Amino acid sequence: MKKLHIIGLLIIAIAIGVIFISLNNTSSYADFSKAASSPEDEFHVVGKLDKTQPQIYDPQVNPDEFTFSMTDNKGLTKQVVLHKSKPQDFEKSEQIVLIGKMQSDVFHANDILMKCPSKYNEAQNQVN
């Protein structure tokens, strides 16, 4: 075999390996109870902000820690620690997707996605 063929096969093998590794690292959607049953895995948990519970964010103490409570789609409410600063317009969010792991009885999120009310829906309601 030529050197070029060997190098080509090696590159293909490395690419296949990278694809398999990246597929293993993908997280899946779950609720708090499933996340609690597999604390070593990362999950996407969908829910809504529990506005009856306090929100704790003190940027002078720790700017990368925001604590709040969220109710998942099955109705289970848990405390959440977001390891980022408090998102802008957080209270206005309609739906929240947390990305992280459950530790003990607290969900530790590394990232957050928020669905906020659309300004276009508000404009359409005013026209009608």
Secondary structure, 3 states (H helix, E strand, C coil): CCHHHHHHHHHHHHHHHHHHHHHHCCCEEECHHHHHHCCCCCEEEEEEECCCCCCECCCCCCCCCEEEEEEECCCCEEEEEECCCCCCCHHHCCEEEEEEEEECCEEEEEEEEEECCCHHHHHHHHHC
